[in-house]
């Protein structure tokens, strides 16, 4: 069974021994002697299983589980400790660890445990593939206001062609939903819909993600890798935040758009791919061209058919139906039979500014449902920033109760709690220490 294993342990003898044993099993093994180097490796390698020591010189393994899972949500983490501790073990599992074992006592269990964890990884990946097959249609674009109606009409028309589409609009306006719906309505819907956020990677990693690489193309390239251009053959490639793409890669993207030809990193062989491109940006690309940050020829190639997605504040009549959609979705995931929503709940949502648009609305509804009492949602359930900041919860006692409730809901999973609270994980740890929530 071919799989990639990352071992993180500052005890170098054990690190090398485990590496040797796992390689003999046929696994591809990466080794790190600190939390920092391990986390850096997760930025480069697509790891299946992470074997991590609990006591590292720069981090506590139980808490690090959330960071490992944030970077590689579909990998499994096995924690190893020299000193068994039941509370730590329980917390590790709550944080998302697959298992927690004692060094020495459980050495003979490591290999079987890795195989079991890999079965779970396989199941995770299968579920992801099944989710990807459930393509989004224009029925998933919620709202009947004039701005969104016009955007949908344009998207439905261009979906029947192979034209390149440029979606513009603020962050959180639903550009990926539109892109997926265009793919589903097109004659390419039997092919893959693959998406990439151009702002999420360094130049080298972004090039590898797009075009793939050959083994040895750069430090850490230990095997050949398919790029998304190849994965999107006969399907659709969606590039979000296209305005963040480095100029050098813009030239390579332009070439593949014009000729269908590209070269993998570290290779000399020309590859071909037939894909449809949908790009999206929240930047003014004409302004970026003036600044020298974006190629004008690429802009004209992308903007064959442009669709602007309106911000939520320009389609306020859609807010109640969007909010109700999210209430229904979260009711199902939280296994709640009936949630009663007061009219003042919707009114307060309609009066908010929504700088983060639909994504911010979704997060606000989710937080309000975590904090609601007796399955009742009303204006008091919402913690929204108003223009005069009078609705912001600022008192430390209220903030403390808010954090406690969210941590209880996530069963102590700090990464999830930070997402619900809309703060960084480091900020959450600081608040936990500040309020004595050990």
C-alpha positions in Angstrom: 0.0 0.0 0.0 1.6 3.3 -1.1 1.1 6.1 1.3 2.9 9.1 2.8 3.8 9.2 6.5 5.2 12.2 8.4 7.0 11.5 11.7 7.6 14.4 14.1 9.8 13.5 17.1 12.8 15.3 18.7 14.1 11.9 20.0 16.4 11.4 16.9 17.1 7.7 17.5 13.4 6.8 17.7 12.7 9.1 14.7 15.2 7.2 12.5 14.1 3.8 13.8 10.4 4.5 13.0 11.4 5.9 9.7 13.4 2.8 8.8 10.5 0.5 9.9 7.9 2.4 8.0 10.0 2.5 4.8 10.5 -1.3 5.0 6.7 -1.4 4.8 6.8 0.4 1.5 5.7 3.8 2.8 7.1 7.1 1.7 8.4 8.7 5.0 9.2 12.3 5.9 10.9 13.2 9.2 10.8 16.3 11.3 12.4 16.9 14.8 10.2 19.9 15.8 6.6 21.1 15.5 7.6 24.0 13.3 9.5 21.9 10.7 6.7 19.3 10.8 4.1 22.0 10.1 6.3 23.4 7.3 6.4 20.0 5.7 2.6 19.8 5.7 2.7 22.9 3.5 4.7 21.0 0.9 3.7 17.4 1.1 0.3 15.7 0.7 0.7 13.5 3.9 -1.8 10.7 4.7 -0.8 9.9 8.4 1.1 12.0 10.9 2.9 10.3 13.8 3.7 13.0 16.3 5.4 13.0 19.7 3.4 14.7 22.4 6.3 16.6 24.1 8.1 18.6 21.4 10.6 21.3 22.1 8.4 24.0 20.5 4.9 22.7 21.0 2.5 20.4 22.9 1.3 17.6 20.6 -2.3 17.4 22.0 -2.8 21.1 21.0 -0.9 20.7 17.8 -3.4 18.2 16.5 -5.7 21.0 15.6 -3.0 22.7 13.6 -2.1 19.4 11.8 -5.8 18.9 11.0 -6.2 22.5 9.9 -3.4 22.1 7.3 -4.4 18.5 6.3 -8.0 18.0 7.3 -8.3 14.6 5.6 -5.1 13.1 7.1 -5.1 11.1 10.4 -2.9 12.0 13.4 -1.5 9.4 15.8 0.1 10.9 19.0 3.0 9.1 20.8 3.9 9.8 24.4 6.6 8.5 26.8 4.2 9.1 29.7 0.6 7.9 29.4 -1.9 10.5 30.6 -5.6 9.8 30.4 -6.8 13.5 30.3 -4.3 14.3 27.5 -5.5 11.2 25.6 -9.1 12.3 25.9 -8.3 15.8 24.8 -6.2 14.6 21.9 -9.2 12.6 20.6 -11.5 15.6 21.0 -9.0 17.7 19.0 -9.3 15.2 16.2 -6.4 12.7 16.8 -7.0 9.1 15.4 -5.2 7.5 18.4 -2.9 8.2 21.4 -0.3 5.6 22.2 2.5 5.1 24.8 6.0 4.7 23.5 7.6 1.4 24.4 4.4 -0.3 25.6 2.7 0.1 22.3 5.6 -0.1 19.8 4.2 -3.4 18.3 0.9 -1.6 17.7 2.3 1.2 15.5 2.4 -0.6 12.2 -1.2 -2.1 12.5 -2.4 1.3 13.7 -0.9 3.1 10.7 -2.7 0.7 8.4 -6.0 1.2 10.2 -5.5 5.0 10.0 -4.8 4.7 6.3 -8.1 2.9 5.9 -9.8 5.9 7.6 -7.9 8.2 5.2 -9.1 6.1 2.2 -12.7 6.5 3.5 -12.2 10.2 4.0 -11.0 10.6 0.4 -13.8 8.5 -1.0 -16.3 10.7 0.8 -14.6 13.8 -0.6 -14.9 12.4 -4.2 -18.6 11.6 -3.6 -19.2 15.2 -2.5 -17.4 16.5 -5.5 -19.7 14.5 -7.8 -22.7 16.3 -6.4 -22.3 19.2 -8.7 -24.0 22.5 -7.8 -26.7 23.8 -10.2 -28.2 27.3 -10.6 -30.9 26.2 -8.1 -28.2 26.5 -5.5 -27.9 30.2 -6.3 -30.4 31.5 -3.8 -32.3 34.8 -4.3 -34.8 36.4 -6.6 -33.6 40.1 -6.5 -33.0 41.8 -9.8 -29.2 42.0 -9.5 -28.8 38.2 -8.8 -31.5 37.3 -11.3 -29.5 39.1 -14.1 -26.3 37.5 -13.0 -27.9 34.1 -13.1 -29.4 34.7 -16.6 -25.9 35.7 -18.0 -24.3 32.6 -16.3 -27.0 30.3 -17.8 -26.4 31.7 -21.3 -22.6 31.4 -21.2 -22.7 27.9 -19.6 -23.9 26.5 -23.0 -20.6 27.6 -24.6 -16.9 26.9 -24.0 -16.1 30.6 -23.5 -13.7 31.6 -20.7 -15.6 33.4 -17.9 -14.4 36.1 -15.5 -16.4 36.4 -12.3 -15.9 39.7 -10.5 -17.3 40.8 -7.1 -16.4 41.3 -3.5 -15.2 38.5 -1.2 -17.9 36.1 -0.1 -20.4 36.9 -3.0 -20.6 33.2 -4.1 -18.2 33.1 -7.0 -17.3 29.4 -6.6 -21.0 28.5 -6.4 -21.5 30.3 -9.7 -18.5 28.7 -11.3 -19.7 25.2 -10.3 -23.2 25.9 -11.5 -21.8 27.0 -14.9 -19.8 23.7 -15.1 -22.9 21.7 -14.2 -25.0 23.3 -16.9 -22.3 22.9 -19.5 -21.5 20.0 -21.9 -18.4 19.4 -19.8 -20.3 18.3 -16.7 -19.1 14.7 -17.0 -15.6 16.0 -16.6 -14.0 17.2 -13.3 -14.7 20.6 -11.7 -11.4 21.5 -10.0 -10.9 24.7 -8.0 -7.7 26.5 -6.8 -7.3 29.7 -4.8 -4.4 31.5 -6.2 -3.8 33.5 -3.0 -3.3 30.5 -0.8 0.1 29.3 -2.0 3.7 30.5 -2.6 4.7 30.9 -6.3 6.5 27.5 -6.4 3.7 25.6 -4.8 1.1 27.4 -6.9 2.9 26.4 -10.1 3.1 22.8 -8.9 -0.6 22.7 -8.0 -1.5 24.1 -11.5 0.9 22.3 -13.8 2.2 19.4 -11.7 5.9 18.5 -11.3 8.4 15.7 -11.9 10.2 14.0 -9.1 13.2 16.1 -8.0 11.9 19.3 -9.6 12.5 21.1 -6.3 13.3 20.4 -2.7 10.6 18.1 -1.3 9.4 16.9 -4.8 9.9 13.2 -4.0 7.4 11.9 -6.5 5.7 12.9 -9.7 2.5 15.0 -9.2 -0.5 15.7 -11.4 -1.4 19.3 -11.8 -5.0 20.7 -11.8 -4.7 21.6 -15.5 -4.3 17.9 -16.2 -7.1 17.0 -13.7 -9.4 19.4 -15.5 -9.0 17.8 -18.9 -12.4 17.7 -20.6 -13.8 19.5 -17.5 -13.6 22.9 -15.9 -10.8 24.7 -14.0 -11.8 27.4 -11.6 -9.1 29.8 -10.5 -10.2 32.0 -7.6 -8.3 35.2 -6.7 -6.7 35.3 -10.2 -5.4 38.8 -9.4 -3.0 37.3 -6.8 -1.2 35.1 -9.4 2.5 36.0 -9.9 3.4 37.6 -13.3 5.6 34.7 -14.3 2.8 32.2 -13.8 0.4 34.5 -15.6 2.6 34.0 -18.8 2.4 30.2 -18.4 -1.4 30.3 -17.9 -1.8 32.5 -21.0 0.2 29.9 -23.0 -2.0 27.0 -22.0 -5.1 29.0 -22.6 -4.0 29.9 -26.2 -2.5 26.5 -27.2 -3.7 24.0 -24.6 0.0 23.1 -24.0 2.0 23.2 -20.8 5.1 21.7 -19.3 5.3 20.2 -15.8 7.9 21.6 -13.4 11.2 19.8 -13.8 10.1 18.3 -17.2 10.9 19.0 -20.8 8.0 17.2 -22.4 5.0 19.2 -23.6 1.6 18.1 -22.3 -1.8 18.9 -23.6 -5.1 19.6 -21.8 -8.5 20.6 -23.1 -10.3 22.4 -20.2 -12.7 25.3 -19.8 -11.4 28.1 -17.5 -13.5 30.2 -15.1 -11.6 32.8 -13.2 -12.6 35.0 -10.3 -11.3 38.1 -8.6 -12.3 40.7 -6.0 -9.6 43.1 -7.4 -10.0 45.7 -10.2 -7.8 44.0 -12.8 -7.6 47.1 -15.0 -6.1 49.0 -12.0 -3.7 46.1 -11.4 -2.6 46.3 -15.1 -1.8 50.0 -14.6 0.2 49.1 -11.5 2.1 46.5 -13.5 0.8 43.6 -11.4 -1.4 41.9 -14.1 -0.8 41.2 -17.8 -3.1 43.0 -20.1 -3.1 40.2 -22.7 -4.1 37.7 -20.1 -6.9 40.0 -18.9 -8.4 40.2 -22.4 -8.1 36.4 -22.7 -10.0 36.0 -19.4 -12.6 38.7 -19.9 -14.2 37.1 -22.9 -17.4 37.0 -20.9 -17.6 38.9 -17.6 -20.2 38.5 -14.9 -20.3 40.8 -11.9 -21.8 39.3 -8.7 -23.6 41.9 -6.6 -22.7 42.4 -2.9 -25.3 41.4 -0.4 -26.1 45.0 0.5 -27.4 45.5 -3.0 -29.8 42.6 -2.8 -31.1 42.9 0.8 -34.5 41.4 -0.1 -32.6 38.1 -0.6 -31.2 38.1 3.0 -34.2 36.5 4.8 -34.4 33.6 2.3 -30.6 33.1 2.5 -30.7 33.2 6.3 -33.6 30.7 6.4 -31.6 28.4 4.1 -28.7 28.5 6.5 -30.9 28.0 9.5 -32.4 24.9 7.9 -28.9 23.6 7.0 -27.5 24.0 10.5 -30.6 22.6 12.1 -30.1 19.4 10.2 -26.3 19.2 11.0 -27.0 20.0 14.7 -29.9 17.5 14.7 -32.5 20.1 15.8 -36.1 19.3 15.0 -37.6 22.8 15.0 -36.0 26.2 15.3 -38.4 29.2 15.7 -37.2 32.4 14.0 -38.6 35.8 15.0 -39.2 38.5 12.4 -36.8 40.8 14.2 -34.0 38.3 13.6 -34.4 38.8 9.8 -34.8 42.5 10.2 -31.6 42.8 12.1 -29.8 40.8 9.4 -31.3 43.0 6.7 -30.0 46.2 8.4 -26.4 44.9 8.8 -23.6 46.1 6.4 -22.3 42.6 5.4 -18.8 43.5 4.3 -18.1 39.8 4.1 -21.3 39.2 2.1 -22.9 35.7 2.0 -19.9 34.1 3.8 -20.2 36.5 6.7 -24.0 36.0 6.8 -23.6 32.2 6.9 -21.1 32.5 9.8 -23.3 34.9 11.7 -26.3 32.5 11.4 -24.2 29.6 12.5 -22.9 31.4 15.6 -26.3 32.6 16.5 -27.6 29.0 16.4 -24.8 27.8 18.7 -25.6 30.5 21.2 -29.5 30.4 21.0 -31.6 29.3 23.9 -34.6 26.9 23.7 -34.3 26.7 19.9 -35.5 30.4 19.6 -33.7 32.8 17.2 -34.4 36.5 17.6 -32.5 39.8 17.3 -30.8 39.2 20.7 -29.3 35.9 19.3 -27.1 37.9 16.9 -23.8 39.6 17.7 -23.3 41.9 14.7 -21.1 44.9 14.3 -23.2 47.9 13.5 -22.0 51.2 12.2 -21.9 52.8 15.7 -20.5 49.6 17.3 -23.2 49.6 19.9 -24.0 46.0 19.4 -20.5 44.6 19.8 -20.1 42.4 22.9 -17.2 44.0 24.7 -17.5 43.2 28.4 -15.0 40.5 29.4 -17.6 38.5 31.3 -19.9 38.2 28.3 -17.0 37.4 26.0 -15.9 34.7 28.4 -19.3 33.0 28.5 -19.5 33.3 24.7 -16.1 31.5 24.3 -17.1 28.8 26.9 -20.4 28.1 25.0 -18.6 27.8 21.7 -15.9 25.5 23.1 -18.6 23.3 24.6 -20.3 23.1 21.3 -17.1 22.1 19.5 -16.3 19.6 22.3 -13.0 21.4 22.9 -11.9 21.5 19.3 -10.1 24.9 19.3 -9.6 25.2 15.6 -13.4 24.8 15.1 -14.1 27.2 17.9 -11.8 29.8 16.5 -13.6 29.5 13.1 -17.0 30.0 14.8 -15.7 32.9 16.8 -14.1 34.4 13.7 -10.8 34.9 15.4 -7.3 33.4 14.9 -6.3 30.2 16.8 -3.5 32.2 18.6 -6.1 34.8 19.7 -8.3 32.0 21.1 -5.4 30.4 23.0 -4.6 33.9 24.5 -8.3 34.3 25.5 -8.4 30.9 27.1 -5.3 31.7 29.2 -6.7 35.2 30.0 -10.0 33.8 31.3 -8.4 30.8 33.0 -10.4 28.3 30.9 -7.8 25.4 31.2 
